[in-house]
Amino acid sequence: MIDNLMIGLETAVSPENLLWCFVGVLLGTVIGLLPGLGSTTGVAILLPVTLTFEPVTALIMLAGIYYGSQYGSSISSILISTPGDSSSVVLTLDGYQMARKGRAGAALAISALASFFAAIVSLVGLIALAQPIAKFALNFGPAENLAVILLGMATIVSFAGENMLRGITMAAAGLLVSMVGVASGFSTARFTFGSVNLLSGLDFVAVMIGIFAVGEVLHQIRRGGEKPIRARFRDLLVTKEELRRSFPSSARGTGLGFSVGVLPGAGATLATFLAYGVEKQVSRFKRLIGKGAPEGVAAPEAANNAAANASFIPTLALGIPGSGTTAVLLGAFVIFGLQPGPLLFQQEPDLVWGLLVSFFFGNLILLVLNLPMAPVFAQILRIPYVFLYPIVLMMSFVGAFALGNNTFTLWIVFFAGLLGYFMKRFDFPAAPFVLGLVLGPLLEKYLVQTSAMGDGNLLIMLQRPLSLVLTIAALIALVYPLVGAVIRNLRTRKADATAKEMASK
């Protein structure tokens, strides 16, 4: 292990590799800031640029773009409620609320520190456990993956807010919208109304941009355009209390993100939703989460970065992409004549360990670049909204056009923006809708596969130990908050009745 790390260190610290690592994370941050691009598109666009590089240099740069864009998308989520990538959607819930309270600098700093902490911890796990974890991940078949998705769906109760019925309704609406297009495993078109553009479904990123960015702008216009946030510079700095509160959340988010990230196809988006849901249940400050709490920023951001790093485990050790971006990176391996899999660690130790060690330097560069710049980025909120909102709308629609390179995507953003506005107007939570939209295709895919595997009998999930444990965990995650809410409601009614009785006497 030590010999491999020394080989990797020697490769990663070469001036050429350090330079392109810096270029990669810088470009990644810029790409992440632009709505609609995201890490997958960024890596795919810049892959041809690296074809003349040495394989290890090219992969170091492309990996830098990957995790650089994760942080860049967090910046836009926190400052203007416009996620640059699907994995940053959850950050809009508390990060943007902190920004509205004049704590944008603190939210960005917490995001950077949680991201760096998760990167280092997950990197240690990646280096030490890549091969054994990859072998364990092979035990996850359709039934186990379906149980994981059900566990993710169970977090709806955490995102529903005070009105559980509205939350469940929005989650059901998200699932319904996710069904647009050709059915998984079949050739049947659903809800397309004869439109060719709808055969592949509604683009999730376009819907997300509309709901969060356009919807927020329309909502603020209706409120009359609030004055720009004039926070003092010292109010933009993170406090010791916020750091103390963020650390346990970062640790939980890192563990959860790493666990989800090693599963092929699960991705960082599911990890962020799960991490946020867990914080809503176990945090000491769970009543503040959703209203601008540092825990609501630290947990999903740590889960995001940990899952991004962990997704390299199935990619390198098994040749199975752990996420959409690592699928593109898998193509880069093939282009350079490399075959990811168990033998890659023995055949190309310089490349594998050099790439893994470069993650440390790339994340360190990100921290050095972005932590001091957090208060500076926060100054964006001082721009008068009469100038800021047109910029947000322009970025949103340009980013959406880049997704599909057609005007139909712009219409998706427009109507999703109206939907987002009405959600805010009538106090319907957006997070359950997004959760249903994200998990809907995966739920259908694994449901069809599990049904086929059991010849139509879904009880096969209860016959496999791992899927049984995960299914029970999903049931507990769903029922426990509901039972707790009922008990609290009964106690409140009893206390009110006692108080009225005492008053009448």
Summary of the structure (lengths in Angstrom):
residues: 505
radius of gyration: 22.8
end to end distance: 76.5
largest distance: 87.7
contacts: 1959
relative contact order: 0.18
helix: 77%
strand: 1%
